[in-house]
Amino acid sequence: MSGADGADVDLTDPVLASEAELAFEGALRPRSLAEFVGQTRVRGQLQLLLTAATLQQRTPDHILLAGPPGLGKTTLAMIVAHESGRPLRMSSGPAIQHAGDLAAILSSLVPGEVLFIDEIHRMARSAEEMLYLAMEDFRIDIMVGKGAGATSVPLDLSPFTLVGATTRAGLLPNPLRDRFGFTAHLEFYDDAELEQVLARAATMLGLDVDREALVEISGRCRGTPRIANRLLRRVRDYALVHTGRADLATVNAALDLYDVDALGLDRLDRAVMQIILTRFGGGPVGLNTLAVSVGEESETIEAVVEPFLVRIGLITRTPRGRVATPAAWRHFGLSQGGAALPIDDL
Ligand SMILES: Nc1ncnc2c1ncn2[C@@H]1O[C@H](COP(=O)(O)OP(=O)(O)OP(=O)(O)O)[C@@H](O)[C@H]1O
Protein backbone atom coordinates (compact mmCIF):
# COMPACT_ATOMS: atom_id res chain seq x y z
CA MET A 1 0.00 0.00 0.00
CA SER A 2 1.52 3.31 -0.98
CA GLY A 3 1.18 6.58 0.91
CA ALA A 4 1.26 10.06 -0.54
CA ASP A 5 5.02 10.18 -0.24
CA GLY A 6 5.37 6.83 -1.99
CA ALA A 7 6.36 5.07 1.24
CA ASP A 8 4.52 1.94 2.27
CA VAL A 9 1.78 2.77 4.74
CA ASP A 10 -0.34 0.11 6.36
CA LEU A 11 -3.08 1.65 8.43
CA THR A 12 -4.06 -1.69 9.86
CA ASP A 13 -0.66 -2.59 11.23
CA PRO A 14 -0.53 -1.90 14.98
CA VAL A 15 3.27 -2.04 14.90
CA LEU A 16 3.39 0.98 12.63
CA ALA A 17 1.17 3.09 14.82
CA SER A 18 2.94 6.22 15.99
CA GLU A 19 3.23 7.13 19.65
CA ALA A 20 0.57 9.79 19.19
CA GLU A 21 -1.78 7.19 17.75
CA LEU A 22 -1.12 4.83 20.61
CA ALA A 23 -1.83 7.59 23.09
CA PHE A 24 -5.04 8.38 21.21
CA GLU A 25 -6.00 4.70 21.30
CA GLY A 26 -5.40 4.62 25.04
CA ALA A 27 -7.53 7.71 25.61
CA LEU A 28 -10.35 6.17 23.61
CA ARG A 29 -10.59 2.96 25.59
CA PRO A 30 -13.99 2.64 27.25
CA ARG A 31 -13.58 2.42 31.03
CA SER A 32 -16.73 0.46 31.88
CA LEU A 33 -18.85 -2.34 30.43
CA ALA A 34 -21.63 0.19 29.89
CA GLU A 35 -19.36 2.31 27.68
CA PHE A 36 -18.05 -0.72 25.77
CA VAL A 37 -19.85 -0.89 22.41
CA GLY A 38 -21.15 -4.20 20.98
CA GLN A 39 -20.24 -7.76 22.07
CA THR A 40 -23.56 -7.71 23.91
CA ARG A 41 -23.50 -11.35 24.93
CA VAL A 42 -19.94 -11.23 26.25
CA ARG A 43 -20.70 -8.03 28.15
CA GLY A 44 -23.71 -9.66 29.83
CA GLN A 45 -21.67 -12.73 30.73
CA LEU A 46 -18.83 -10.66 32.16
CA GLN A 47 -21.20 -8.43 34.09
CA LEU A 48 -22.78 -11.46 35.76
CA LEU A 49 -19.41 -12.98 36.60
CA LEU A 50 -18.12 -9.76 38.14
CA THR A 51 -21.28 -8.97 40.07
CA ALA A 52 -21.49 -12.48 41.52
CA ALA A 53 -17.86 -12.27 42.64
CA THR A 54 -18.48 -8.89 44.27
CA LEU A 55 -21.55 -10.20 46.12
CA GLN A 56 -19.54 -13.13 47.41
CA GLN A 57 -16.54 -10.92 48.18
CA ARG A 58 -14.13 -13.17 46.26
CA THR A 59 -11.82 -12.73 43.31
CA PRO A 60 -13.63 -13.20 39.98
CA ASP A 61 -12.93 -16.44 38.07
CA HIS A 62 -10.13 -16.53 35.51
CA ILE A 63 -11.21 -15.19 32.11
CA LEU A 64 -9.96 -16.07 28.64
CA LEU A 65 -10.61 -13.53 25.84
CA ALA A 66 -10.25 -14.98 22.35
CA GLY A 67 -10.51 -13.26 18.99
CA PRO A 68 -8.67 -11.39 16.24
CA PRO A 69 -6.55 -8.32 17.11
CA GLY A 70 -8.11 -4.94 17.75
CA LEU A 71 -11.55 -6.16 18.90
CA GLY A 72 -11.15 -5.01 22.50
CA LYS A 73 -9.42 -7.74 24.51
CA THR A 74 -7.00 -5.41 26.29
CA THR A 75 -9.81 -2.93 26.84
CA LEU A 76 -11.97 -5.63 28.44
CA ALA A 77 -9.13 -6.71 30.71
CA MET A 78 -8.81 -3.12 31.91
CA ILE A 79 -12.56 -2.93 32.41
CA VAL A 80 -12.54 -6.14 34.49
CA ALA A 81 -10.00 -4.56 36.84
CA HIS A 82 -11.76 -1.21 36.89
CA GLU A 83 -15.26 -2.59 37.44
CA SER A 84 -14.15 -4.88 40.22
CA GLY A 85 -12.05 -2.13 41.83
CA ARG A 86 -8.82 -4.13 41.66
CA PRO A 87 -5.32 -3.25 40.52
CA LEU A 88 -4.18 -4.49 37.11
CA ARG A 89 -0.81 -6.00 36.17
CA MET A 90 -0.09 -6.33 32.47
CA SER A 91 2.25 -8.80 30.81
CA SER A 92 2.41 -10.81 27.61
CA GLY A 93 3.23 -14.34 26.49
CA PRO A 94 6.38 -13.39 24.56
CA ALA A 95 7.76 -11.67 27.71
CA ILE A 96 7.38 -14.89 29.71
CA GLN A 97 10.04 -17.13 28.23
CA HIS A 98 10.98 -19.02 31.41
CA ALA A 99 9.02 -20.33 34.38
CA GLY A 100 11.11 -17.92 36.50
CA ASP A 101 9.67 -14.91 34.63
CA LEU A 102 6.18 -16.01 35.58
CA ALA A 103 7.16 -16.90 39.15
CA ALA A 104 8.49 -13.36 39.61
CA ILE A 105 5.19 -11.86 38.46
CA LEU A 106 2.94 -14.24 40.38
CA SER A 107 4.83 -13.96 43.64
CA SER A 108 4.59 -10.17 43.61
CA LEU A 109 0.83 -9.91 43.00
CA VAL A 110 -1.15 -8.16 45.70
CA PRO A 111 -4.34 -9.87 46.95
CA GLY A 112 -7.15 -9.68 44.38
CA GLU A 113 -4.94 -8.25 41.62
CA VAL A 114 -6.00 -8.80 38.00
CA LEU A 115 -3.15 -10.25 35.94
CA PHE A 116 -3.54 -9.66 32.20
CA ILE A 117 -1.41 -11.85 29.93
CA ASP A 118 -1.75 -10.83 26.29
CA GLU A 119 -0.91 -13.39 23.61
CA ILE A 120 -0.98 -16.05 26.30
CA HIS A 121 -0.52 -18.79 23.67
CA ARG A 122 3.07 -17.57 23.18
CA MET A 123 4.18 -18.20 26.75
CA ALA A 124 6.94 -20.77 27.38
CA ARG A 125 5.70 -24.33 28.00
CA SER A 126 7.43 -24.48 31.41
CA ALA A 127 5.59 -21.31 32.47
CA GLU A 128 2.29 -22.73 31.22
CA GLU A 129 2.74 -25.71 33.50
CA MET A 130 3.48 -23.45 36.45
CA LEU A 131 0.32 -21.52 35.68
CA TYR A 132 -1.92 -24.62 36.03
CA LEU A 133 -1.23 -24.90 39.76
CA ALA A 134 -1.23 -21.13 40.26
CA MET A 135 -4.67 -20.77 38.69
CA GLU A 136 -6.17 -23.68 40.56
CA ASP A 137 -4.63 -23.51 44.03
CA PHE A 138 -2.93 -20.08 44.12
CA ARG A 139 0.34 -21.88 44.71
CA ILE A 140 3.49 -22.56 42.72
CA ASP A 141 6.35 -24.97 43.20
CA ILE A 142 9.76 -23.40 42.87
CA MET A 143 12.69 -25.64 42.01
CA VAL A 144 15.74 -25.01 44.17
CA GLY A 145 19.08 -26.48 43.18
CA LYS A 146 20.01 -28.57 40.16
CA GLY A 147 20.28 -32.19 39.13
CA ALA A 148 19.76 -34.98 41.67
CA GLY A 149 19.81 -32.55 44.61
CA ALA A 150 17.02 -30.32 43.23
CA THR A 151 13.99 -29.94 45.47
CA SER A 152 10.70 -28.19 44.91
CA VAL A 153 9.61 -25.62 47.46
CA PRO A 154 5.90 -24.68 47.52
CA LEU A 155 5.09 -20.96 47.58
CA ASP A 156 1.62 -19.64 48.40
CA LEU A 157 0.32 -16.81 46.21
CA SER A 158 -2.22 -14.09 46.82
CA PRO A 159 -5.56 -14.90 45.18
CA PHE A 160 -5.69 -13.26 41.75
CA THR A 161 -7.78 -13.21 38.60
CA LEU A 162 -5.99 -14.16 35.42
CA VAL A 163 -7.28 -12.54 32.24
CA GLY A 164 -5.64 -14.20 29.25
CA ALA A 165 -5.99 -12.90 25.71
CA THR A 166 -5.30 -14.89 22.61
CA THR A 167 -5.81 -14.68 18.88
CA ARG A 168 -5.31 -18.46 18.73
CA ALA A 169 -7.44 -20.16 21.38
CA GLY A 170 -6.87 -23.45 19.57
CA LEU A 171 -3.16 -23.31 20.40
CA LEU A 172 -3.70 -23.34 24.15
CA PRO A 173 -3.24 -26.74 25.74
CA ASN A 174 -6.47 -28.18 27.14
CA PRO A 175 -5.32 -28.18 30.79
CA LEU A 176 -4.76 -24.43 30.55
CA ARG A 177 -7.98 -23.71 28.65
CA ASP A 178 -9.99 -25.75 31.15
CA ARG A 179 -8.76 -23.69 34.08
CA PHE A 180 -10.48 -20.53 32.86
CA GLY A 181 -13.90 -20.14 34.45
CA PHE A 182 -15.16 -18.27 31.41
CA THR A 183 -14.04 -17.97 27.80
CA ALA A 184 -15.29 -15.04 25.74
CA HIS A 185 -15.09 -15.29 21.97
CA LEU A 186 -15.03 -11.76 20.58
CA GLU A 187 -16.70 -11.30 17.20
CA PHE A 188 -16.09 -8.74 14.48
CA TYR A 189 -18.33 -5.69 14.96
CA ASP A 190 -21.24 -4.93 12.68
CA ASP A 191 -21.54 -1.63 10.87
CA ALA A 192 -24.00 -0.09 13.35
CA GLU A 193 -21.68 -0.87 16.26
CA LEU A 194 -18.70 0.54 14.42
CA GLU A 195 -20.66 3.72 13.75
CA GLN A 196 -21.11 4.07 17.51
CA VAL A 197 -17.39 3.49 18.10
CA LEU A 198 -16.59 6.10 15.46
CA ALA A 199 -19.12 8.63 16.70
CA ARG A 200 -17.62 8.36 20.18
CA ALA A 201 -14.09 8.75 18.85
CA ALA A 202 -15.10 11.71 16.67
CA THR A 203 -16.57 13.46 19.69
CA MET A 204 -13.35 12.88 21.63
CA LEU A 205 -11.34 14.23 18.69
CA GLY A 206 -13.62 17.26 18.44
CA LEU A 207 -14.31 16.29 14.84
CA ASP A 208 -17.61 17.16 13.19
CA VAL A 209 -18.38 14.18 10.90
CA ASP A 210 -21.39 13.64 8.64
CA ARG A 211 -23.47 10.55 9.35
CA GLU A 212 -22.89 9.21 5.81
CA ALA A 213 -19.17 9.67 6.31
CA LEU A 214 -19.33 7.54 9.47
CA VAL A 215 -21.30 4.89 7.60
CA GLU A 216 -18.65 4.78 4.90
CA ILE A 217 -15.76 4.40 7.35
CA SER A 218 -17.60 1.73 9.31
CA GLY A 219 -17.95 -0.33 6.13
CA ARG A 220 -14.23 -0.13 5.44
CA CYS A 221 -12.61 -0.97 8.77
CA ARG A 222 -12.60 -4.76 8.74
CA GLY A 223 -15.17 -4.96 11.53
CA THR A 224 -12.44 -3.78 13.93
CA PRO A 225 -12.67 -0.80 16.32
CA ARG A 226 -8.90 -0.25 16.35
CA ILE A 227 -8.89 0.15 12.57
CA ALA A 228 -12.04 2.31 12.70
CA ASN A 229 -10.29 4.73 15.06
CA ARG A 230 -7.18 4.79 12.93
CA LEU A 231 -9.05 5.47 9.69
CA LEU A 232 -10.95 8.25 11.43
CA ARG A 233 -7.66 9.94 12.24
CA ARG A 234 -6.59 9.81 8.62
CA VAL A 235 -9.93 11.30 7.60
CA ARG A 236 -9.39 14.02 10.18
CA ASP A 237 -5.96 14.71 8.65
CA TYR A 238 -7.41 14.88 5.16
CA ALA A 239 -10.15 17.26 6.25
CA LEU A 240 -7.56 19.43 8.01
CA VAL A 241 -5.19 19.64 5.05
CA HIS A 242 -7.51 19.55 2.03
CA THR A 243 -11.24 19.87 2.40
CA GLY A 244 -11.97 21.52 5.73
CA ARG A 245 -14.79 19.07 6.47
CA ALA A 246 -15.20 15.40 7.29
CA ASP A 247 -17.89 14.53 4.76
CA LEU A 248 -18.38 11.53 2.48
CA ALA A 249 -16.17 12.94 -0.28
CA THR A 250 -13.36 13.49 2.22
CA VAL A 251 -13.70 9.93 3.55
CA ASN A 252 -13.56 8.48 0.05
CA ALA A 253 -10.56 10.59 -0.91
CA ALA A 254 -8.66 9.84 2.32
CA LEU A 255 -9.29 6.10 2.26
CA ASP A 256 -8.51 5.85 -1.44
CA LEU A 257 -5.24 7.65 -0.77
CA TYR A 258 -4.38 5.03 1.84
CA ASP A 259 -5.49 2.18 -0.41
CA VAL A 260 -8.31 0.97 1.82
CA ASP A 261 -10.79 -0.48 -0.67
CA ALA A 262 -14.58 -0.57 -0.56
CA LEU A 263 -14.63 -3.75 1.54
CA GLY A 264 -11.84 -2.50 3.79
CA LEU A 265 -9.28 -4.95 2.43
CA ASP A 266 -5.73 -3.92 3.23
CA ARG A 267 -2.49 -4.74 1.49
CA LEU A 268 -2.04 -8.14 3.14
CA ASP A 269 -5.65 -9.18 2.52
CA ARG A 270 -5.24 -8.28 -1.13
CA ALA A 271 -1.91 -10.07 -1.41
CA VAL A 272 -3.48 -13.24 -0.01
CA MET A 273 -6.42 -12.97 -2.41
CA GLN A 274 -4.06 -12.36 -5.33
CA ILE A 275 -2.18 -15.53 -4.57
CA ILE A 276 -5.32 -17.63 -4.27
CA LEU A 277 -6.99 -16.17 -7.36
CA THR A 278 -4.19 -15.64 -9.79
CA ARG A 279 -1.49 -18.08 -8.83
CA PHE A 280 -3.66 -20.99 -7.75
CA GLY A 281 -6.73 -20.43 -9.93
CA GLY A 282 -8.99 -19.90 -6.93
CA GLY A 283 -7.55 -22.65 -4.70
CA PRO A 284 -7.53 -24.73 -2.65
CA VAL A 285 -4.32 -23.35 -1.18
CA GLY A 286 -2.74 -24.54 2.06
CA LEU A 287 -2.01 -22.10 4.88
CA ASN A 288 1.76 -22.55 4.76
CA THR A 289 1.90 -22.07 1.01
CA LEU A 290 -0.09 -18.87 1.37
CA ALA A 291 2.14 -17.59 4.16
CA VAL A 292 5.35 -18.27 2.23
CA SER A 293 3.89 -16.72 -0.93
CA VAL A 294 3.07 -13.42 0.75
CA GLY A 295 6.12 -13.44 3.05
CA GLU A 296 4.14 -13.48 6.30
CA GLU A 297 3.93 -15.72 9.35
CA SER A 298 1.28 -18.41 8.92
CA GLU A 299 0.04 -17.38 12.38
CA THR A 300 -0.75 -13.88 11.07
CA ILE A 301 -2.58 -15.27 8.05
CA GLU A 302 -4.61 -17.63 10.20
CA ALA A 303 -5.39 -15.24 13.07
CA VAL A 304 -5.69 -11.86 11.32
CA VAL A 305 -6.34 -12.22 7.59
CA GLU A 306 -8.33 -15.39 7.24
CA PRO A 307 -11.10 -14.76 9.80
CA PHE A 308 -11.97 -11.49 8.07
CA LEU A 309 -11.87 -12.89 4.53
CA VAL A 310 -14.10 -15.78 5.62
CA ARG A 311 -16.44 -13.41 7.40
CA ILE A 312 -16.99 -11.21 4.35
CA GLY A 313 -17.42 -14.26 2.16
CA LEU A 314 -14.32 -13.99 -0.06
CA ILE A 315 -12.86 -17.35 0.90
CA THR A 316 -14.00 -20.59 2.44
CA ARG A 317 -11.95 -23.08 4.41
CA THR A 318 -11.97 -26.63 3.15
CA PRO A 319 -10.00 -29.65 4.38
CA ARG A 320 -7.71 -29.21 1.37
CA GLY A 321 -7.06 -25.50 1.86
CA ARG A 322 -8.52 -22.03 1.28
CA VAL A 323 -10.80 -21.56 -1.73
CA ALA A 324 -11.93 -18.26 -3.31
CA THR A 325 -15.69 -17.75 -3.57
CA PRO A 326 -17.52 -16.35 -6.63
CA ALA A 327 -17.81 -13.06 -4.69
CA ALA A 328 -14.00 -12.88 -4.57
CA TRP A 329 -13.69 -13.26 -8.34
CA ARG A 330 -16.30 -10.52 -8.75
CA HIS A 331 -14.68 -8.17 -6.24
CA PHE A 332 -11.35 -8.34 -8.04
CA GLY A 333 -12.98 -8.04 -11.47
CA LEU A 334 -11.68 -11.41 -12.61
CA SER A 335 -13.42 -14.25 -14.36
CA GLN A 336 -12.95 -17.67 -12.89
CA GLY A 337 -10.39 -19.59 -14.90
CA GLY A 338 -9.64 -16.42 -16.90
CA ALA A 339 -6.19 -15.09 -17.71
CA ALA A 340 -4.03 -14.59 -14.66
CA LEU A 341 -3.10 -11.01 -13.87
CA PRO A 342 0.45 -10.13 -12.93
CA ILE A 343 0.62 -10.35 -9.14
CA ASP A 344 1.53 -6.69 -8.66
CA ASP A 345 -1.34 -5.38 -10.71
CA LEU A 346 -4.19 -6.07 -8.29
N1 LIG B 1 -16.21 -2.28 22.14
C1 LIG B 1 -15.46 -1.18 21.96
N2 LIG B 1 -16.02 0.04 22.07
C2 LIG B 1 -15.28 1.14 21.85
N3 LIG B 1 -13.96 1.13 21.52
C3 LIG B 1 -13.38 -0.06 21.42
C4 LIG B 1 -14.08 -1.27 21.63
N4 LIG B 1 -13.25 -2.31 21.46
C5 LIG B 1 -12.06 -1.77 21.15
N5 LIG B 1 -12.14 -0.44 21.12
C6 LIG B 1 -11.03 0.47 20.78
O1 LIG B 1 -10.19 -0.21 19.87
C7 LIG B 1 -8.84 -0.09 20.26
C8 LIG B 1 -8.22 -1.47 20.29
O2 LIG B 1 -8.74 -2.22 21.36
P1 LIG B 1 -7.85 -3.24 22.19
O3 LIG B 1 -6.44 -2.77 22.29
O4 LIG B 1 -8.57 -3.52 23.45
O5 LIG B 1 -7.90 -4.51 21.24
P2 LIG B 1 -7.22 -5.94 21.43
O6 LIG B 1 -8.24 -6.97 21.06
O7 LIG B 1 -6.60 -6.04 22.78
O8 LIG B 1 -6.11 -5.93 20.34
P3 LIG B 1 -4.71 -6.73 20.36
O9 LIG B 1 -5.07 -8.17 20.45
O10 LIG B 1 -4.11 -6.32 19.05
O11 LIG B 1 -3.95 -6.21 21.55
C9 LIG B 1 -8.82 0.64 21.58
O12 LIG B 1 -8.33 1.93 21.38
C10 LIG B 1 -10.24 0.76 22.03
O13 LIG B 1 -10.52 2.05 22.43
The ligand as a MOL file (V3000), in Angstrom:
LIG
                    3D

  0  0  0     0  0            999 V3000
M  V30 BEGIN CTAB
M  V30 COUNTS 31 33 0 0 0
M  V30 BEGIN ATOM
M  V30 1 N -16.2100 -2.2750 22.1410 0
M  V30 2 C -15.4630 -1.1770 21.9590 0
M  V30 3 N -16.0160 0.0430 22.0710 0
M  V30 4 C -15.2760 1.1410 21.8490 0
M  V30 5 N -13.9590 1.1280 21.5180 0
M  V30 6 C -13.3810 -0.0650 21.4160 0
M  V30 7 C -14.0760 -1.2670 21.6320 0
M  V30 8 N -13.2510 -2.3070 21.4600 0
M  V30 9 C -12.0580 -1.7740 21.1470 0
M  V30 10 N -12.1380 -0.4420 21.1160 0
M  V30 11 C -11.0330 0.4700 20.7810 0
M  V30 12 O -10.1850 -0.2080 19.8680 0
M  V30 13 C -8.8350 -0.0880 20.2550 0
M  V30 14 C -8.2160 -1.4690 20.2940 0
M  V30 15 O -8.7440 -2.2190 21.3560 0
M  V30 16 P -7.8510 -3.2420 22.1850 0
M  V30 17 O -6.4350 -2.7700 22.2890 0
M  V30 18 O -8.5740 -3.5170 23.4500 0
M  V30 19 O -7.8970 -4.5130 21.2400 0
M  V30 20 P -7.2200 -5.9380 21.4340 0
M  V30 21 O -8.2440 -6.9670 21.0570 0
M  V30 22 O -6.6030 -6.0410 22.7780 0
M  V30 23 O -6.1060 -5.9280 20.3420 0
M  V30 24 P -4.7140 -6.7300 20.3630 0
M  V30 25 O -5.0730 -8.1660 20.4480 0
M  V30 26 O -4.1100 -6.3210 19.0450 0
M  V30 27 O -3.9530 -6.2100 21.5460 0
M  V30 28 C -8.8210 0.6400 21.5850 0
M  V30 29 O -8.3290 1.9290 21.3820 0
M  V30 30 C -10.2390 0.7560 22.0290 0
M  V30 31 O -10.5190 2.0540 22.4280 0
M  V30 END ATOM
M  V30 BEGIN BOND
M  V30 1 1 1 2
M  V30 2 1 2 3
M  V30 3 2 2 7
M  V30 4 2 3 4
M  V30 5 1 4 5
M  V30 6 2 5 6
M  V30 7 1 6 7
M  V30 8 1 6 10
M  V30 9 1 7 8
M  V30 10 2 8 9
M  V30 11 1 9 10
M  V30 12 1 10 11
M  V30 13 1 11 12
M  V30 14 1 11 30
M  V30 15 1 12 13
M  V30 16 1 13 14
M  V30 17 1 13 28
M  V30 18 1 14 15
M  V30 19 1 15 16
M  V30 20 2 16 17
M  V30 21 1 16 18
M  V30 22 1 16 19
M  V30 23 1 19 20
M  V30 24 2 20 21
M  V30 25 1 20 22
M  V30 26 1 20 23
M  V30 27 1 23 24
M  V30 28 2 24 25
M  V30 29 1 24 26
M  V30 30 1 24 27
M  V30 31 1 28 29
M  V30 32 1 28 30
M  V30 33 1 30 31
M  V30 END BOND
M  V30 END CTAB
M  END
